[in-house]
Amino acid sequence: MTSPRSVAPVVGFDLDMTLIDSRPGIRAAYVELAARSGTYIDADLVVTRLGPPLEQEMAQWFPAEQVAGMAGLYREIYPAYAVTRTSVMPGAREAVEAVRAAGGRAIVVTAKWEPNAKLHLTHLGIEADAVIGNLWAEQKAVALREHGATVYVGDHVGDVRGARAAGALSVAVPTGPCGADELREAGADVVLADLTRFPAWLADHTAAGAA
C-alpha cells in the first residue's frame, strides 16, 4: 500500500506573474533607474516580457560594459520601488496552501535575485518551504531536482523548459507574457486558466498518484 507520505507533492512555483503581479513595481524601478542613469528605458515595454534574467533586459538599454553595473543598481533600488507596489496573483496563496494541505512542500524557483524574491514573499505573506533565485529556464532544473520537485508551475515557456529538464510535470498558467497555445507548444503537460484552478487539479493529481 502506498503511504500518504510517498505521494505528498513537492511543488515548485515560479514567482513573477505566477505567484505575484510585479509589473507595477518593476515598472517603477525601471523608471527610477532611467532617471538615475540618464538613459531612456521603455518601462511599459519591459513589463510585457518578464521572465528572463535581468541582465538580458538590461542589454536592451545599455552597452555591454554597463550591463552588470546597471543590474546591480537596479537590484539595489528595487526594494524601495517595487516591493510595496506588487500584489498577489489570484489563487496564489490558495495554491501554496493546497500543497501544504496535501502534506507536501511548496518551493519557489525564480530568475529574480533571491533576496528580492524573499522580500516579496514576506511582504505578501506567502510562506514557501524554500526560495531559490537567480535561475532561469533549464537552470531551474538544478533546484527542482535538489528539492525533489515533481511538479513545477510557471507562466513562461522558460518555466516549461525548466520543468522538462528536471523531469517534473509542467503546469502552466497563461497569466504572464506567454499565451496558452504557446505554453502547450513548448511542452506544458497541463495548462490552467490561472492558479485558482490549481487546488482542484492538485487534489486530482495526488489522488491519482495514491491510486
C-alpha positions as CSV (number, residue, x, y, z in Angstrom):
1,M,0.0,0.0,0.0
2,T,1.2,3.4,-0.9
3,S,1.7,5.7,2.2
4,P,0.4,9.3,2.2
5,R,4.0,10.5,2.7
6,S,5.1,8.8,-0.5
7,V,2.5,10.7,-2.6
8,A,2.9,14.0,-0.8
9,P,3.8,16.5,-3.6
10,V,6.8,18.7,-3.8
11,V,5.7,21.6,-6.0
12,G,7.9,24.3,-7.4
13,F,6.4,27.7,-8.3
14,D,7.8,30.5,-10.4
15,L,7.4,34.0,-8.9
16,D,6.8,36.9,-11.3
17,M,3.4,36.6,-13.0
18,T,2.8,33.2,-11.5
19,L,2.6,33.9,-7.7
20,I,2.9,37.7,-7.8
21,D,1.9,40.6,-10.2
22,S,5.2,42.5,-10.0
23,R,4.6,44.7,-13.1
24,P,3.7,48.0,-11.3
25,G,6.8,47.6,-9.0
26,I,9.2,46.6,-11.8
27,R,7.9,49.5,-13.9
28,A,8.6,51.9,-11.1
29,A,12.1,50.5,-10.5
30,Y,12.9,50.9,-14.2
31,V,11.6,54.5,-14.3
32,E,13.9,55.3,-11.3
33,L,16.8,53.5,-13.0
34,A,16.3,55.5,-16.2
35,A,16.2,58.7,-14.1
36,R,19.4,57.9,-12.3
37,S,21.3,56.7,-15.3
38,G,20.1,59.3,-17.8
39,T,19.2,56.5,-20.2
40,Y,15.8,56.1,-21.9
41,I,14.1,52.9,-20.9
42,D,10.6,52.0,-22.1
43,A,9.3,50.6,-18.8
44,D,5.9,49.8,-20.2
45,L,7.6,47.6,-22.8
46,V,9.8,45.9,-20.2
47,V,6.9,44.7,-18.1
48,T,5.3,42.9,-21.1
49,R,8.2,40.5,-21.3
50,L,9.0,39.5,-17.7
51,G,10.6,36.1,-17.1
52,P,14.2,36.0,-18.5
53,P,17.2,37.1,-16.4
54,L,17.6,40.8,-15.5
55,E,20.8,41.1,-17.5
56,Q,19.1,40.1,-20.7
57,E,16.7,43.0,-20.3
58,M,19.4,45.4,-19.3
59,A,21.3,44.6,-22.5
60,Q,18.4,46.1,-24.5
61,W,19.0,49.5,-23.0
62,F,22.7,49.7,-22.0
63,P,26.0,48.8,-23.8
64,A,27.6,45.5,-22.7
65,E,30.2,47.1,-20.5
66,Q,27.4,48.8,-18.4
67,V,25.0,45.8,-18.0
68,A,26.5,44.4,-14.8
69,G,26.7,47.7,-13.1
70,M,23.1,48.8,-14.1
71,A,21.8,45.4,-13.0
72,G,23.5,45.9,-9.6
73,L,22.0,49.4,-9.3
74,Y,18.5,48.1,-10.2
75,R,18.7,45.4,-7.6
76,E,19.8,48.0,-5.0
77,I,16.9,50.3,-5.6
78,Y,14.4,47.5,-6.3
79,P,13.1,47.1,-2.6
80,A,12.2,50.7,-2.2
81,Y,10.3,51.0,-5.5
82,A,8.9,47.5,-6.3
83,V,8.0,45.6,-3.2
84,T,5.0,47.5,-1.9
85,R,3.6,48.0,-5.4
86,T,3.4,44.3,-6.1
87,S,0.3,42.2,-5.5
88,V,-0.7,38.6,-5.2
89,M,-1.9,36.8,-8.3
90,P,-5.4,35.4,-8.0
91,G,-5.3,32.0,-6.3
92,A,-1.6,32.2,-5.4
93,R,-1.9,31.9,-1.6
94,E,-4.5,29.1,-2.0
95,A,-2.3,27.2,-4.4
96,V,0.6,27.2,-2.0
97,E,-1.7,26.3,0.9
98,A,-3.2,23.4,-1.2
99,V,0.3,21.9,-1.4
100,R,0.7,22.1,2.3
101,A,-2.8,20.7,2.9
102,A,-1.8,17.7,0.8
103,G,1.2,17.1,3.1
104,G,3.7,18.4,0.6
105,R,6.3,21.2,0.3
106,A,6.0,24.3,-1.8
107,I,9.2,25.9,-3.1
108,V,9.8,29.0,-5.2
109,V,12.3,28.8,-8.0
110,T,12.8,32.1,-9.9
111,A,15.1,34.0,-12.1
112,K,14.7,37.0,-9.7
113,W,17.6,37.9,-7.4
114,E,16.9,35.8,-4.4
115,P,17.0,38.5,-1.7
116,N,14.4,40.5,-3.5
117,A,12.3,37.4,-4.2
118,K,12.2,36.7,-0.4
119,L,11.2,40.3,0.3
120,H,8.2,39.9,-2.0
121,L,7.0,36.7,-0.3
122,T,7.5,38.1,3.2
123,H,5.6,41.3,2.3
124,L,2.7,39.4,0.7
125,G,2.5,36.7,3.4
126,I,3.3,33.8,1.1
127,E,5.2,31.1,3.0
128,A,7.4,28.9,0.9
129,D,9.4,26.0,2.2
130,A,12.4,27.2,0.2
131,V,13.2,30.1,-2.1
132,I,15.9,29.7,-4.8
133,G,16.7,32.6,-7.0
134,N,18.9,33.5,-9.9
135,L,17.9,30.5,-12.0
136,W,16.3,30.7,-15.5
137,A,14.8,28.1,-17.8
138,E,16.8,24.9,-17.8
139,Q,18.9,26.2,-14.9
140,K,15.8,25.8,-12.7
141,A,16.1,22.0,-13.1
142,V,19.1,22.0,-10.7
143,A,17.0,23.4,-7.8
144,L,13.9,21.3,-8.7
145,R,15.9,18.1,-8.7
146,E,17.7,19.0,-5.5
147,H,14.4,19.5,-3.7
148,G,12.7,16.5,-5.3
149,A,10.0,18.6,-7.0
150,T,7.7,16.5,-9.2
151,V,5.6,19.5,-10.4
152,Y,6.7,23.0,-11.5
153,V,4.2,25.7,-12.0
154,G,5.1,28.8,-14.2
155,D,3.8,31.3,-16.7
156,H,6.7,31.3,-19.2
157,V,8.0,28.9,-21.8
158,G,11.2,29.1,-19.9
159,D,9.4,27.6,-16.9
160,V,8.2,24.7,-19.1
161,R,11.7,24.1,-20.2
162,G,12.9,24.1,-16.6
163,A,10.3,21.6,-15.6
164,R,11.0,19.3,-18.5
165,A,14.8,19.4,-17.8
166,A,14.1,18.3,-14.2
167,G,11.8,15.5,-15.2
168,A,8.9,17.3,-13.4
169,L,5.4,17.7,-14.6
170,S,5.0,21.2,-16.2
171,V,1.9,23.0,-15.1
172,A,1.5,26.3,-16.9
173,V,-0.7,29.4,-16.4
174,P,-1.1,32.0,-19.2
175,T,-1.0,34.9,-16.7
176,G,2.3,36.3,-17.9
177,P,3.8,37.1,-21.4
178,C,3.1,33.6,-22.9
179,G,-0.4,32.5,-24.1
180,A,-1.9,29.1,-23.5
181,D,-1.2,27.8,-27.0
182,E,2.5,28.9,-26.8
183,L,2.8,27.1,-23.5
184,R,1.3,24.0,-24.9
185,E,3.6,24.1,-27.9
186,A,6.6,24.5,-25.6
187,G,5.6,21.2,-23.9
188,A,3.5,22.1,-20.9
189,D,1.7,19.0,-19.6
190,V,-1.1,20.9,-18.1
191,V,-2.4,24.5,-18.8
192,L,-4.7,26.0,-16.3
193,A,-6.5,29.3,-16.8
194,D,-4.9,30.7,-13.6
195,L,-3.9,29.5,-10.1
196,T,-7.5,29.5,-8.8
197,R,-7.8,26.2,-10.7
198,F,-4.7,24.7,-9.1
199,P,-6.1,23.3,-5.8
200,A,-8.7,21.2,-7.6
201,W,-6.1,20.0,-10.1
202,L,-3.6,19.1,-7.4
203,A,-6.3,17.1,-5.5
204,D,-7.0,15.1,-8.6
205,H,-3.3,14.7,-9.3
206,T,-2.4,13.4,-5.8
207,A,-5.5,11.1,-5.7
208,A,-4.3,9.6,-9.0
209,G,-0.8,9.1,-7.6
210,A,-2.2,7.4,-4.5
211,A,-4.3,5.1,-6.6
